[in-house]
Amino acid sequence: MYQPASLFVYSLFTVLLVIIAVIDYQYQIIPDILSLCILILGISFCFFNRELGTNWQMRFLNSILGGVVSAGCLFVVGYLGTMVLKKDAMGGGDIKFILAAGTLVGLKKAFLTIFFASIIGSIIGLMLIVLKKNKRNEYIPFGPFLSLAAYFILFIPSNWLFW
């Protein structure tokens, strides 16, 4: 059962996810102010989020690691993709967004967010290419897929996650 504070934070997070998904889909940009709002929300709420750990130190560490490690992963993927493709493979807005979202959902759920967003994005991307809506070299914004995955990750209880 969610606490009232959790419901408020997750509702606000959901609204921000929808806004980010729409803006990134239409303009291929994630405004820094939206990621900053999620970052502030994640860091301030981590002390009360029991899904992140048993005490406040563990919760804070899980929150910070969730943001930094997930952003680092996307940065490395983007850097390697740029080296291979010789063009930008990952936008900076996506990296800042997963940094912020990772602080709210924690380390395990941040990795799952990236994993599910990649799967959803790959499936949709392939469908768009097959249906000739996009060409293979066209950009597909990743923010909507990160938003969708982050939203669904909120509803997976942490005790269901096994490494």
Disulfide bonds with the S-S distance in Angstrom:
none
